[in-house]
Amino acid sequence: MRRTFRTRRIRRALVTTGCAAALAFGSTAAVATPGSGVTGTVLAKGTSAGTLKVKAEGRTDVIVRTITIEPGGSTGWHYHPGPLIAVVKSGTLTRTLHDCSVEATPAGTSFIEPSGSHHVHIGRNLGTEPVELYATYLVPEGSPLSVDADAPECAEE
């Protein structure tokens, strides 16, 4: 769909105003897309004396969670400070990755998400039943399980 000159001018004005507002409030990044319809429960947590390859020293937190994404729900764009291993128990999880490729993972299959801000992604439930996952996180001790992030340029309209 082609944008008219007026639409482009309005969009440019809105972007400029948004950037000015972000600078005025001291923000260093644009607002990330928030998640919705997602709940998680920690099943187990432990700390290992071993280190992750993504961190030269320190200990590793190992956290196992169940995650439920309701139909129409989304994780929001994010990344993990350590690798994540997940098994889909029910439903189909649809993930859009940092390069805007899309992967659908149905019940009974698994996936591994690499760590780091260059691996942003979003998980969505495009189906009619809840998506249930078992996820194991391996993160540097004291790190969050995920970090909100902006959508990659290829995902912006």
Biotite code that builds the C-alpha atoms (Angstrom):
import biotite.structure as struc

atoms = struc.array([
    struc.Atom([0.000, 0.000, 0.000], chain_id="A", res_id=1, res_name="MET", atom_name="CA", element="C"),
    struc.Atom([1.471, 3.380, -1.010], chain_id="A", res_id=2, res_name="ARG", atom_name="CA", element="C"),
    struc.Atom([1.565, 6.138, 1.513], chain_id="A", res_id=3, res_name="ARG", atom_name="CA", element="C"),
    struc.Atom([0.487, 9.600, 0.461], chain_id="A", res_id=4, res_name="THR", atom_name="CA", element="C"),
    struc.Atom([2.711, 12.624, 0.961], chain_id="A", res_id=5, res_name="PHE", atom_name="CA", element="C"),
    struc.Atom([0.421, 13.831, 3.767], chain_id="A", res_id=6, res_name="ARG", atom_name="CA", element="C"),
    struc.Atom([0.577, 10.462, 5.564], chain_id="A", res_id=7, res_name="THR", atom_name="CA", element="C"),
    struc.Atom([4.377, 10.450, 5.359], chain_id="A", res_id=8, res_name="ARG", atom_name="CA", element="C"),
    struc.Atom([4.531, 14.033, 6.648], chain_id="A", res_id=9, res_name="ARG", atom_name="CA", element="C"),
    struc.Atom([2.225, 13.230, 9.587], chain_id="A", res_id=10, res_name="ILE", atom_name="CA", element="C"),
    struc.Atom([4.207, 10.085, 10.406], chain_id="A", res_id=11, res_name="ARG", atom_name="CA", element="C"),
    struc.Atom([7.482, 12.040, 10.272], chain_id="A", res_id=12, res_name="ARG", atom_name="CA", element="C"),
    struc.Atom([6.009, 14.687, 12.609], chain_id="A", res_id=13, res_name="ALA", atom_name="CA", element="C"),
    struc.Atom([4.828, 12.020, 15.038], chain_id="A", res_id=14, res_name="LEU", atom_name="CA", element="C"),
    struc.Atom([8.216, 10.285, 15.010], chain_id="A", res_id=15, res_name="VAL", atom_name="CA", element="C"),
    struc.Atom([10.003, 13.602, 15.558], chain_id="A", res_id=16, res_name="THR", atom_name="CA", element="C"),
    struc.Atom([7.656, 14.500, 18.429], chain_id="A", res_id=17, res_name="THR", atom_name="CA", element="C"),
    struc.Atom([8.095, 11.049, 19.960], chain_id="A", res_id=18, res_name="GLY", atom_name="CA", element="C"),
    struc.Atom([11.874, 11.297, 19.764], chain_id="A", res_id=19, res_name="CYS", atom_name="CA", element="C"),
    struc.Atom([11.834, 14.738, 21.345], chain_id="A", res_id=20, res_name="ALA", atom_name="CA", element="C"),
    struc.Atom([9.597, 13.467, 24.152], chain_id="A", res_id=21, res_name="ALA", atom_name="CA", element="C"),
    struc.Atom([11.885, 10.484, 24.740], chain_id="A", res_id=22, res_name="ALA", atom_name="CA", element="C"),
    struc.Atom([14.907, 12.768, 24.972], chain_id="A", res_id=23, res_name="LEU", atom_name="CA", element="C"),
    struc.Atom([13.070, 15.133, 27.298], chain_id="A", res_id=24, res_name="ALA", atom_name="CA", element="C"),
    struc.Atom([12.381, 12.304, 29.734], chain_id="A", res_id=25, res_name="PHE", atom_name="CA", element="C"),
    struc.Atom([15.947, 10.995, 29.572], chain_id="A", res_id=26, res_name="GLY", atom_name="CA", element="C"),
    struc.Atom([15.079, 7.758, 27.835], chain_id="A", res_id=27, res_name="SER", atom_name="CA", element="C"),
    struc.Atom([17.898, 6.044, 25.987], chain_id="A", res_id=28, res_name="THR", atom_name="CA", element="C"),
    struc.Atom([15.686, 3.648, 24.019], chain_id="A", res_id=29, res_name="ALA", atom_name="CA", element="C"),
    struc.Atom([12.269, 3.548, 22.444], chain_id="A", res_id=30, res_name="ALA", atom_name="CA", element="C"),
    struc.Atom([9.468, 1.865, 24.311], chain_id="A", res_id=31, res_name="VAL", atom_name="CA", element="C"),
    struc.Atom([9.427, -1.887, 23.822], chain_id="A", res_id=32, res_name="ALA", atom_name="CA", element="C"),
    struc.Atom([6.291, -3.735, 22.809], chain_id="A", res_id=33, res_name="THR", atom_name="CA", element="C"),
    struc.Atom([4.677, -4.996, 26.034], chain_id="A", res_id=34, res_name="PRO", atom_name="CA", element="C"),
    struc.Atom([3.516, -8.570, 26.369], chain_id="A", res_id=35, res_name="GLY", atom_name="CA", element="C"),
    struc.Atom([-0.058, -9.573, 27.133], chain_id="A", res_id=36, res_name="SER", atom_name="CA", element="C"),
    struc.Atom([-1.885, -12.752, 28.092], chain_id="A", res_id=37, res_name="GLY", atom_name="CA", element="C"),
    struc.Atom([1.256, -14.442, 29.453], chain_id="A", res_id=38, res_name="VAL", atom_name="CA", element="C"),
    struc.Atom([1.692, -16.042, 32.877], chain_id="A", res_id=39, res_name="THR", atom_name="CA", element="C"),
    struc.Atom([4.606, -17.982, 34.296], chain_id="A", res_id=40, res_name="GLY", atom_name="CA", element="C"),
    struc.Atom([5.301, -20.084, 37.364], chain_id="A", res_id=41, res_name="THR", atom_name="CA", element="C"),
    struc.Atom([8.748, -21.033, 38.648], chain_id="A", res_id=42, res_name="VAL", atom_name="CA", element="C"),
    struc.Atom([8.917, -24.798, 39.242], chain_id="A", res_id=43, res_name="LEU", atom_name="CA", element="C"),
    struc.Atom([12.548, -24.975, 40.371], chain_id="A", res_id=44, res_name="ALA", atom_name="CA", element="C"),
    struc.Atom([15.575, -22.733, 40.774], chain_id="A", res_id=45, res_name="LYS", atom_name="CA", element="C"),
    struc.Atom([19.200, -23.403, 41.593], chain_id="A", res_id=46, res_name="GLY", atom_name="CA", element="C"),
    struc.Atom([22.596, -21.796, 41.220], chain_id="A", res_id=47, res_name="THR", atom_name="CA", element="C"),
    struc.Atom([25.548, -23.582, 39.698], chain_id="A", res_id=48, res_name="SER", atom_name="CA", element="C"),
    struc.Atom([29.187, -22.864, 40.432], chain_id="A", res_id=49, res_name="ALA", atom_name="CA", element="C"),
    struc.Atom([29.859, -23.336, 36.718], chain_id="A", res_id=50, res_name="GLY", atom_name="CA", element="C"),
    struc.Atom([30.013, -20.418, 34.305], chain_id="A", res_id=51, res_name="THR", atom_name="CA", element="C"),
    struc.Atom([28.239, -19.704, 31.047], chain_id="A", res_id=52, res_name="LEU", atom_name="CA", element="C"),
    struc.Atom([30.202, -19.125, 27.880], chain_id="A", res_id=53, res_name="LYS", atom_name="CA", element="C"),
    struc.Atom([28.373, -15.787, 27.591], chain_id="A", res_id=54, res_name="VAL", atom_name="CA", element="C"),
    struc.Atom([29.929, -14.597, 30.853], chain_id="A", res_id=55, res_name="LYS", atom_name="CA", element="C"),
    struc.Atom([33.613, -15.016, 31.662], chain_id="A", res_id=56, res_name="ALA", atom_name="CA", element="C"),
    struc.Atom([33.208, -15.411, 35.418], chain_id="A", res_id=57, res_name="GLU", atom_name="CA", element="C"),
    struc.Atom([30.546, -15.925, 38.021], chain_id="A", res_id=58, res_name="GLY", atom_name="CA", element="C"),
    struc.Atom([27.819, -18.405, 38.682], chain_id="A", res_id=59, res_name="ARG", atom_name="CA", element="C"),
    struc.Atom([24.805, -19.497, 36.677], chain_id="A", res_id=60, res_name="THR", atom_name="CA", element="C"),
    struc.Atom([21.152, -19.445, 37.772], chain_id="A", res_id=61, res_name="ASP", atom_name="CA", element="C"),
    struc.Atom([19.141, -22.371, 36.387], chain_id="A", res_id=62, res_name="VAL", atom_name="CA", element="C"),
    struc.Atom([15.387, -21.702, 36.444], chain_id="A", res_id=63, res_name="ILE", atom_name="CA", element="C"),
    struc.Atom([12.626, -24.025, 35.238], chain_id="A", res_id=64, res_name="VAL", atom_name="CA", element="C"),
    struc.Atom([9.223, -22.422, 34.583], chain_id="A", res_id=65, res_name="ARG", atom_name="CA", element="C"),
    struc.Atom([5.881, -23.233, 33.094], chain_id="A", res_id=66, res_name="THR", atom_name="CA", element="C"),
    struc.Atom([4.650, -20.485, 30.796], chain_id="A", res_id=67, res_name="ILE", atom_name="CA", element="C"),
    struc.Atom([1.104, -20.107, 29.496], chain_id="A", res_id=68, res_name="THR", atom_name="CA", element="C"),
    struc.Atom([0.213, -17.812, 26.603], chain_id="A", res_id=69, res_name="ILE", atom_name="CA", element="C"),
    struc.Atom([-3.500, -17.305, 26.112], chain_id="A", res_id=70, res_name="GLU", atom_name="CA", element="C"),
    struc.Atom([-5.007, -17.217, 22.582], chain_id="A", res_id=71, res_name="PRO", atom_name="CA", element="C"),
    struc.Atom([-4.089, -13.853, 21.071], chain_id="A", res_id=72, res_name="GLY", atom_name="CA", element="C"),
    struc.Atom([-1.374, -13.369, 23.713], chain_id="A", res_id=73, res_name="GLY", atom_name="CA", element="C"),
    struc.Atom([2.173, -12.235, 23.095], chain_id="A", res_id=74, res_name="SER", atom_name="CA", element="C"),
    struc.Atom([5.459, -12.130, 25.001], chain_id="A", res_id=75, res_name="THR", atom_name="CA", element="C"),
    struc.Atom([6.397, -8.748, 23.563], chain_id="A", res_id=76, res_name="GLY", atom_name="CA", element="C"),
    struc.Atom([9.793, -8.258, 21.929], chain_id="A", res_id=77, res_name="TRP", atom_name="CA", element="C"),
    struc.Atom([12.591, -9.382, 24.230], chain_id="A", res_id=78, res_name="HIS", atom_name="CA", element="C"),
    struc.Atom([15.855, -11.271, 24.517], chain_id="A", res_id=79, res_name="TYR", atom_name="CA", element="C"),
    struc.Atom([17.465, -13.500, 27.132], chain_id="A", res_id=80, res_name="HIS", atom_name="CA", element="C"),
    struc.Atom([20.783, -12.853, 28.923], chain_id="A", res_id=81, res_name="PRO", atom_name="CA", element="C"),
    struc.Atom([21.471, -16.598, 28.779], chain_id="A", res_id=82, res_name="GLY", atom_name="CA", element="C"),
    struc.Atom([20.257, -19.479, 26.611], chain_id="A", res_id=83, res_name="PRO", atom_name="CA", element="C"),
    struc.Atom([16.740, -20.856, 26.981], chain_id="A", res_id=84, res_name="LEU", atom_name="CA", element="C"),
    struc.Atom([15.578, -24.409, 26.243], chain_id="A", res_id=85, res_name="ILE", atom_name="CA", element="C"),
    struc.Atom([11.827, -24.898, 25.849], chain_id="A", res_id=86, res_name="ALA", atom_name="CA", element="C"),
    struc.Atom([9.379, -27.727, 25.217], chain_id="A", res_id=87, res_name="VAL", atom_name="CA", element="C"),
    struc.Atom([5.886, -26.933, 23.949], chain_id="A", res_id=88, res_name="VAL", atom_name="CA", element="C"),
    struc.Atom([3.395, -28.962, 25.989], chain_id="A", res_id=89, res_name="LYS", atom_name="CA", element="C"),
    struc.Atom([0.231, -27.787, 24.204], chain_id="A", res_id=90, res_name="SER", atom_name="CA", element="C"),
    struc.Atom([-0.824, -25.409, 21.451], chain_id="A", res_id=91, res_name="GLY", atom_name="CA", element="C"),
    struc.Atom([1.526, -23.912, 18.877], chain_id="A", res_id=92, res_name="THR", atom_name="CA", element="C"),
    struc.Atom([3.970, -21.124, 19.689], chain_id="A", res_id=93, res_name="LEU", atom_name="CA", element="C"),
    struc.Atom([4.733, -18.805, 16.780], chain_id="A", res_id=94, res_name="THR", atom_name="CA", element="C"),
    struc.Atom([7.969, -16.851, 17.164], chain_id="A", res_id=95, res_name="ARG", atom_name="CA", element="C"),
    struc.Atom([9.200, -13.986, 15.022], chain_id="A", res_id=96, res_name="THR", atom_name="CA", element="C"),
    struc.Atom([12.974, -13.780, 15.261], chain_id="A", res_id=97, res_name="LEU", atom_name="CA", element="C"),
    struc.Atom([15.461, -10.909, 14.996], chain_id="A", res_id=98, res_name="HIS", atom_name="CA", element="C"),
    struc.Atom([15.701, -11.318, 11.196], chain_id="A", res_id=99, res_name="ASP", atom_name="CA", element="C"),
    struc.Atom([11.862, -11.387, 10.905], chain_id="A", res_id=100, res_name="CYS", atom_name="CA", element="C"),
    struc.Atom([11.834, -15.072, 10.037], chain_id="A", res_id=101, res_name="SER", atom_name="CA", element="C"),
    struc.Atom([8.896, -16.903, 11.623], chain_id="A", res_id=102, res_name="VAL", atom_name="CA", element="C"),
    struc.Atom([9.033, -20.269, 13.370], chain_id="A", res_id=103, res_name="GLU", atom_name="CA", element="C"),
    struc.Atom([5.963, -22.213, 14.478], chain_id="A", res_id=104, res_name="ALA", atom_name="CA", element="C"),
    struc.Atom([6.611, -24.771, 17.221], chain_id="A", res_id=105, res_name="THR", atom_name="CA", element="C"),
    struc.Atom([3.718, -27.199, 17.867], chain_id="A", res_id=106, res_name="PRO", atom_name="CA", element="C"),
    struc.Atom([3.036, -29.329, 20.934], chain_id="A", res_id=107, res_name="ALA", atom_name="CA", element="C"),
    struc.Atom([5.553, -32.108, 21.456], chain_id="A", res_id=108, res_name="GLY", atom_name="CA", element="C"),
    struc.Atom([8.473, -30.218, 19.937], chain_id="A", res_id=109, res_name="THR", atom_name="CA", element="C"),
    struc.Atom([11.166, -28.012, 21.421], chain_id="A", res_id=110, res_name="SER", atom_name="CA", element="C"),
    struc.Atom([13.460, -25.131, 20.587], chain_id="A", res_id=111, res_name="PHE", atom_name="CA", element="C"),
    struc.Atom([16.557, -23.382, 21.900], chain_id="A", res_id=112, res_name="ILE", atom_name="CA", element="C"),
    struc.Atom([16.870, -19.611, 22.024], chain_id="A", res_id=113, res_name="GLU", atom_name="CA", element="C"),
    struc.Atom([20.383, -18.183, 22.015], chain_id="A", res_id=114, res_name="PRO", atom_name="CA", element="C"),
    struc.Atom([21.295, -15.383, 24.391], chain_id="A", res_id=115, res_name="SER", atom_name="CA", element="C"),
    struc.Atom([22.032, -11.744, 23.769], chain_id="A", res_id=116, res_name="GLY", atom_name="CA", element="C"),
    struc.Atom([20.494, -8.509, 22.552], chain_id="A", res_id=117, res_name="SER", atom_name="CA", element="C"),
    struc.Atom([21.196, -9.482, 18.922], chain_id="A", res_id=118, res_name="HIS", atom_name="CA", element="C"),
    struc.Atom([18.643, -12.323, 19.307], chain_id="A", res_id=119, res_name="HIS", atom_name="CA", element="C"),
    struc.Atom([15.468, -10.342, 19.979], chain_id="A", res_id=120, res_name="VAL", atom_name="CA", element="C"),
    struc.Atom([12.236, -12.193, 19.320], chain_id="A", res_id=121, res_name="HIS", atom_name="CA", element="C"),
    struc.Atom([8.535, -12.254, 20.121], chain_id="A", res_id=122, res_name="ILE", atom_name="CA", element="C"),
    struc.Atom([6.365, -15.277, 20.894], chain_id="A", res_id=123, res_name="GLY", atom_name="CA", element="C"),
    struc.Atom([2.691, -15.292, 19.961], chain_id="A", res_id=124, res_name="ARG", atom_name="CA", element="C"),
    struc.Atom([-0.248, -17.607, 20.360], chain_id="A", res_id=125, res_name="ASN", atom_name="CA", element="C"),
    struc.Atom([-2.111, -17.362, 17.072], chain_id="A", res_id=126, res_name="LEU", atom_name="CA", element="C"),
    struc.Atom([-4.256, -20.403, 17.868], chain_id="A", res_id=127, res_name="GLY", atom_name="CA", element="C"),
    struc.Atom([-7.499, -20.950, 19.758], chain_id="A", res_id=128, res_name="THR", atom_name="CA", element="C"),
    struc.Atom([-6.120, -22.905, 22.731], chain_id="A", res_id=129, res_name="GLU", atom_name="CA", element="C"),
    struc.Atom([-3.560, -21.798, 25.322], chain_id="A", res_id=130, res_name="PRO", atom_name="CA", element="C"),
    struc.Atom([0.105, -22.430, 24.542], chain_id="A", res_id=131, res_name="VAL", atom_name="CA", element="C"),
    struc.Atom([1.841, -24.147, 27.452], chain_id="A", res_id=132, res_name="GLU", atom_name="CA", element="C"),
    struc.Atom([5.635, -24.346, 27.640], chain_id="A", res_id=133, res_name="LEU", atom_name="CA", element="C"),
    struc.Atom([8.241, -25.791, 29.952], chain_id="A", res_id=134, res_name="TYR", atom_name="CA", element="C"),
    struc.Atom([11.218, -23.441, 29.801], chain_id="A", res_id=135, res_name="ALA", atom_name="CA", element="C"),
    struc.Atom([14.681, -23.825, 31.318], chain_id="A", res_id=136, res_name="THR", atom_name="CA", element="C"),
    struc.Atom([16.741, -20.653, 31.598], chain_id="A", res_id=137, res_name="TYR", atom_name="CA", element="C"),
    struc.Atom([20.524, -20.582, 32.080], chain_id="A", res_id=138, res_name="LEU", atom_name="CA", element="C"),
    struc.Atom([21.389, -17.009, 33.053], chain_id="A", res_id=139, res_name="VAL", atom_name="CA", element="C"),
    struc.Atom([24.284, -15.309, 34.832], chain_id="A", res_id=140, res_name="PRO", atom_name="CA", element="C"),
    struc.Atom([23.557, -15.259, 38.566], chain_id="A", res_id=141, res_name="GLU", atom_name="CA", element="C"),
    struc.Atom([21.116, -12.500, 39.485], chain_id="A", res_id=142, res_name="GLY", atom_name="CA", element="C"),
    struc.Atom([20.210, -11.673, 35.870], chain_id="A", res_id=143, res_name="SER", atom_name="CA", element="C"),
    struc.Atom([16.604, -11.267, 34.733], chain_id="A", res_id=144, res_name="PRO", atom_name="CA", element="C"),
    struc.Atom([15.101, -14.116, 32.720], chain_id="A", res_id=145, res_name="LEU", atom_name="CA", element="C"),
    struc.Atom([14.342, -11.775, 29.824], chain_id="A", res_id=146, res_name="SER", atom_name="CA", element="C"),
    struc.Atom([14.933, -8.165, 28.848], chain_id="A", res_id=147, res_name="VAL", atom_name="CA", element="C"),
    struc.Atom([12.336, -6.065, 26.998], chain_id="A", res_id=148, res_name="ASP", atom_name="CA", element="C"),
    struc.Atom([13.565, -4.881, 23.609], chain_id="A", res_id=149, res_name="ALA", atom_name="CA", element="C"),
    struc.Atom([12.470, -2.857, 20.626], chain_id="A", res_id=150, res_name="ASP", atom_name="CA", element="C"),
    struc.Atom([11.251, -4.639, 17.527], chain_id="A", res_id=151, res_name="ALA", atom_name="CA", element="C"),
    struc.Atom([13.948, -5.040, 14.875], chain_id="A", res_id=152, res_name="PRO", atom_name="CA", element="C"),
    struc.Atom([13.835, -2.628, 11.928], chain_id="A", res_id=153, res_name="GLU", atom_name="CA", element="C"),
    struc.Atom([12.512, -5.350, 9.624], chain_id="A", res_id=154, res_name="CYS", atom_name="CA", element="C"),
    struc.Atom([9.392, -5.715, 11.839], chain_id="A", res_id=155, res_name="ALA", atom_name="CA", element="C"),
    struc.Atom([8.501, -2.010, 11.831], chain_id="A", res_id=156, res_name="GLU", atom_name="CA", element="C"),
    struc.Atom([5.864, -0.895, 9.377], chain_id="A", res_id=157, res_name="GLU", atom_name="CA", element="C"),
])
